[in-house]
Amino acid sequence: MDQLNEKFSGLTFGERLGFKKTDDGFATKAIHAGQEPEQWKCRAVVPLISLSTTFKQFAPAQHAGYEYSRSGNPTRNVLETCLAALDNAKFALTFASGLGAQTAIISTLKTGDAIITGDDVYGGTNRLFRNLAVNMGMEVIFVDMTDLKNLERAMKENVKLVWLETPTNPSMKVIDIENVCKFVHENSKAIVLVDNTFLSPYFQRPIDLGADAVTYSLTKYMNGHADVVMGSIATSNSKLYESLKFYQNATGIVPSPFDCYLVNRSLKTLALRMEHHFKTSVAIAKYLETHDRVERVMHPALPSHPQYDITLKQTYGHSGIFSFYLRNGNLESSTKFLQALKIFMIAESLGGFESLVELPSVMTHASVPEEQRAELGINDGLIRVSVGLENAKDLIEDFENAFKVI
Ligand SMILES: Cc1ncc(COP(=O)(O)O)c(C=O)c1O
């Protein structure tokens, strides 16, 4: 046993860099939580895909837990149980997309309510707030939450939801989740929700840090194979859960059982994949930081990052996503550079096994108003990278060759 302990006492990559110590049980939960073979008569080790839209009842209104597949589905249930466990939450719900999950959250608010949101959120979230929420009579206040004073100034009676994404998209600013939650809970009745898509629960667990709920675009790291669009929300707040469950069924924004099966399968390798993304993205970011064609690299795991200390304090490591500015970059040079890449593909999205690059100003964040983009520094020289699972050396060589073209 001593020998075994010795063998497993080695530090993880994150621990070696000074990040929080990893919870050893994560991979075990990802593999076993909600997966009990005993729940199926055949004792299947891999959960079954239940495609049936309806379920035979014993007598009118007497059923075995399922009545219609929109309101509840056995395969979806397996995935939701596993997702709740990974965030140390009591409940989780899945939706047809990440934005579907966000629509359900907005549905729980009323006309006259206000939302305070980080200023640098996913372009689709920004669009949802500016159009749907505002059209429903809600007030949406965008603030830079890296400085708590901005949040303090914006807080008022009708704020019901404080929304943050950290690290932010695409500027990679890091927000202190614990501080934000403490301030909001001491000064208002609002709930704090964190979009944790960029890190996954493997690297950051917002509920442990005081958040009321956490949302994901499961489309990204959680599924990790670029073949499913899905979203989720996890919470331990039973009132919020009941309300979201109502809207999951009432609005019908549900995922298919087959997609639930795929995401549940992908969670089994989440820990392994995230470690690989982390190591490779740090290696590439370090390489870029020394390149004379690069003006600045924004990677939270590099000591040059402005919120490096908060990163080490609240996360267990970092994923494959980061951004950098080309020196004197403009639409022409950025386009030329991205087109010269052979392994990295120019594409939206992130978190898959394949490495991607994109230009937020004209792609993921094109829907963000021009003046807000300018304030956030989202210009044509800003490149967002999603490092996949290929060999680090090949990816660095790919960048090296592309720099020669501009
Ligand atoms: C941080 C973040 N949240 C939410 C979403 C929306 O998720 P989906 O595309 O699954 O609707 C995205 C999509 O890119 C995202 O990057």
The ligand as a Gaussian input file, in Angstrom:
#p B3LYP/6-31G(d) Opt

LIG

0 1
 C      -18.786000      30.525000     -23.280000
 C      -19.943000      30.084000     -24.120000
 N      -21.155000      29.992000     -23.551000
 C      -22.226000      29.606000     -24.262000
 C      -22.136000      29.295000     -25.610000
 C      -23.366000      28.889000     -26.381000
 O      -23.406000      27.507000     -26.510000
 P      -24.094000      26.731000     -27.741000
 O      -23.312000      27.070000     -28.965000
 O      -23.997000      25.304000     -27.319000
 O      -25.501000      27.228000     -27.825000
 C      -20.896000      29.352000     -26.242000
 C      -20.771000      29.006000     -27.663000
 O      -19.752000      29.209000     -28.294000
 C      -19.769000      29.769000     -25.471000
 O      -18.545000      29.876000     -26.023000

